[in-house]
Structures are given as C-alpha cells and as structure tokens.
Amino acid sequence: MSATAIQVFSPIVDKMKNGFLSLDIPLNLSGKAMPYFDFQPVVHTTIENNDNPELTCWLLDTRTLWPGENISTATGAAYALSLISLAEQKVITSKMFVADARMSLGSALMKRAFICKSLDIPWKEVKMARKGNEKHGKPCAVDELGRPISGIDFNVSHQNGLVTLIGWDAGRNHRYSPNGHIQGVLSPGVGRNDVMVGADIVCVNERDSAQTTIDMEGFDGWVDIYDSIFSDEERWSMKYDVDYVTLLDGTVLKASELGRNDRCISRHKDISLTTAAGRDITFSSEQLIDAKLRRFYTYFCYKEAYIKLAGEALLAPWLRQLEFFNVRSPKPGCVARCSTLGSWGEGVDDVEVKMHGRVVDDVKMKIQAFEEDFMLSTAIQGNIGGLSIPAFHRAHLEKDILYWADNHFQSLAAPHVKSPEVTQIMCPEVLLSPWESRYW
C-alpha cells in the first residue's frame, strides 16, 4: 500500500504527523517497510485491571545545586549534563542565566528518572518526543522507533529555582519487541481509561512590573491585561473578592471582616475597620492588593496546569471558556532560613472547573503553597476513579533522581514477547482516541 494511498484514504494521517506529534524520530509513511507501525486496535484497560496505577509528584529545588556562575563549569554539573541528550545539553549550556540552566537541567533529569522508574527501562534507552508544537509541545515517552508509549503521562513546570513534576503510570503490562524493547503505538493520544496530567508553579512576588502597573492603572487595570486568558466573571472575582488579608504583625483578617473595603483597587491607601473581636485597626491597602495578587496567581496556576493536560499551554483557543469557581488562595508556608528548609503551606483541592459553562467532572485539581511565595498546581483528567492527587515529595538529586541513572544505566533483562503479526494494514484513524478527536 503506497504512502499516497494512505493519505488519500485517511487525510487525518497528515494532521497526526504534522500537527499533533513532533518526534525525535520522524514517522515513516513510505509504505515500503512498516513493521513498526502498530495497526492493531488500541486495547483499552480499566484502572481495575491495571497492576499498580500510580501518581508521582516531585519537587526539586535547584537553587543550591551545581554552584557556580556558568553551568558548564559548575560543580557536579558535568556529570549531570552527560546523562542527557546532546540537543538538551546545547540548549541548557546556552542559557543566559545560570539559574535558568539549573532548572532546565533539573527538569531534563526528572523526566528521565520518572520514565526510567515507571517503565523499568535502562536510563540510556529513555527517549522522548513532543506532542504538537516541536518546541513547546508536551513531552512524551516514545519507543526506539519513535512511537508513543501508552499508559504513561507526565508534565513539568519550573519557576524561580524550583522544578515540579507530576507523572501518571498506569502500571500497564507493555508489549516488547524480540530484542526486549518496549513497543509503543502509532496513536499519540490516550485511551478512554488513561489519565492525563498537568502541572504549574508560580511565584507571586516575582514580577516587579505588576506593582508599577498597579500604581499607574490600578489593580483592575492590571488584571484586564489578561482579558484574553480569563473570562469576565473570573476577572471580576480577582478584582473585588478577597480570601483573607495578612497584616504585617501576622494578624489574618477574614473576607467577612473587610466589608466593602474589598472593593479597593489601589495601593498606598489607609484602610480602617473594626474586627469581629471589636479591635480597631488601620493598615495599608498594599496588604489587600498583595492578597488579591495571590488570588490572581491562584487562578493563573490552576488555568496553566489544566491546559497543560493537553500540552497546548496559553496557545489554547478556549482559554476564556475554561473557568474556575470556588477559588481560594492557599495560605503560605515559611521561607527557608539559614538552618531550616522551606515549609509547605496550605493545600486546596475543592476548586470547580467549567468548560463552556458546563462542569468538567472527570478532572481533579489541587493547589499547594510552598514557602511564602510559591504555589504548585496539579491536574489529573481521565478515568481517575478514586484516585487523589498525592502530596509533593521533595526530591533529592542523588537519592531520587540520579539513583536511576547510576543503577539503571545499562540494559536490563526484559521479557521477550512476540509481537502479533500484521495481517491487515488498517487506516490509522482506528487508532485515534476520544481525547484526540475532542481537540481536532
């Protein structure tokens, strides 16, 4: 069957090849030799039949890793760089700021460690590609011939020195080639019973430009900069709703105690009120605006984590139709001190998600505060059943990440399972999942 015949019979192949999955190893549609194409219908397994479905949440703090002014000469970085691809090394070593290089290196190592752990394959056999955009698409694990491996999904995010990873491992029994390598499938989507994951991390005090804009345009003017991302209702809530306000002396004011002072959208104003306990207090509206900024970044973190389920990020055309309700900004933890590590703050997991006005009932989301300024959001969608998002584990570089490289670098014994014979070349449309068709 010729390549032309395939394309005429199924135009969706071109869309799959060019618009959805960007592979390190390109798909070969020559039609002359395609023993690696899995033309068998996708077998969907339910969570109940999987061996050990598992969610992984890691946080890696790179702020003290690989000290030095240049990642190429930083202490310990040479070994870490040797564990990733040459293409990734080039990108990382060309970063202008060493802090960005540290985060990129940590991200590359975490992804490989998760794939290595989940698939139980040697570190050197880990291969990845991108779904969709070849530069910004969501990474996925692929086999030696470039086919996506089912039953595994992961996503990373990094900000201000911290790197997070959420990973889904269906615990699936994979098929193996005669040489012992895991076999992927042609379809880059997920099955009806699989799970997609997304993650994001924000730092609420990173952008000085926010304060400048707020001073000039008011908090409402700053929020409206993002009118292409957030709906009118979301932006109204950001401007005028408050979860709580923390004063400089540590006093926490509830939203009910603020009264109509929650309508304040300017900094450098004095706010006077009487608390529920009868205490008269006066404080600067800067504390109120800080609370609203934290609430804004809570929305932003939720939205980014959700849209990264599909890997589209802020390029998604339906951003304003994706809305979040019952949003609460998690109370912060404590900043790292010279003798202690940073602490976790509050975790919130009761947000409501709507798309085009309808509740999205197959997704779970959680946002977790870390130290004073960070918030980490995670999203899982699909056949999640009774799964809940676990607490983040603070990953240790040597014990949790490099362990998999040091102990699983060489080829391990893998079961040899004979692949089923290809008795009929079928249209690849039969391999498309409902998730793919939802976005096409």
C-alpha positions, 0 to 999 in steps of 0.5 A: 500500500503506497504512502499516497494511498494512505493519505488519500484514504485517511487525510487525518494521517497528515494532521497526526504527523504534522500537527499533533506529534513532533518526534525525535524520530520522524514517522515513516509513511513510505509504505515500503517497510512498516513493521513498526507501525502498530495497526492493531486496535488500541486495547483499552484497560480499566484502572481495575485491571491495571497492576499498580496505577500510580501518581508521582509528584516531585519537587526539586529545588535547584537553587543550591545545586551545581554552584557556580556562575556558568553551568558548564563549569559548575560543580557536579554539573558535568556529570549531570549534563552527560546523562542527557541528550546532546540537543538538551545539553546545547540548549541548557549550556546556552542559557543566559542565566545560570539559574535558568540552566539549573532548572532546565537541567533539573527538569531534563533529569526528572523526566528521565528518572520518572520514565526510567522508574515507571517503565523499568527501562535502562536510563540510556534507552529513555527517549522522548518526543513532543506532542504538537508544537516541536518546541513547546509541545508536551513531552512524551515517552516514545519507543526506539522507533519513535512511537508513543508509549501508552499508559504513561503521562507526565508534565513539568513546570519550573519557576524561580529555582524550583522544578515540579513534576507530576507523572501518571503510570498506569502500571500497564503490562507493555508489549516488547519487541524480540530484542526486549524493547518496549513497543509503543503505538502509532496513536499519540493520544490516550485511551478512554481509561488513561489519565492525563496530567498537568502541572504549574508553579508560580511565584507571586512576588516575582514580577516587579512590573505588576506593582508599577502597573498597579500604581499607574492603572490600578489593580483592575487595570492590571488584571484586564491585561489578561482579558484574553486568558480569563473570562469576565466573571473570573476577572471580576472575582480577582478584582473585588473578592478577597480570601483573607488579608495578612497584616504585617504583625501576622494578624489574618483578617477574614473576607467577612471582616473587610466589608466593602473595603474589598472593593479597593483597587489601589495601593498606598491607601489607609484602610480602617475597620473594626474586627469581629473581636471589636479591635480597631485597626488601620493598615495599608491597602498594599496588604489587600492588593498583595492578597488579591495578587495571590488570588490572581496567581491562584487562578493563573496556576490552576488555568496553566496546569489544566491546559497543560493536560493537553500540552497546548499551554496559553496557545489554547483557543478556549482559554476564556471558556475554561473557568474556575469557581470556588477559588481560594488562595492557599495560605503560605508556608515559611521561607527557608532560613539559614538552618531550616528548609522551606515549609509547605503551606496550605493545600486546596483541592475543592476548586470547580472547573467549567468548560463552556459553562458546563462542569468538567467532572472527570478532572481533579485539581489541587493547589499547594503553597510552598514557602511564602511565595510559591504555589504548585498546581496539579491536574489529573483528567481521565478515568481517575476513579478514586484516585487523589492527587498525592502530596509533593515529595521533595526530591533529592538529586542523588537519592531520587533522581540520579539513583536511576541513572547510576543503577539503571544505566545499562540494559536490563533483562526484559521479557521477550514477547512476540509481537502479533503479526500484521495481517491487515494494514488498517487506516490509522484513524482506528487508532485515534482516541476520544481525547484526540478527536475532542481537540481536532 
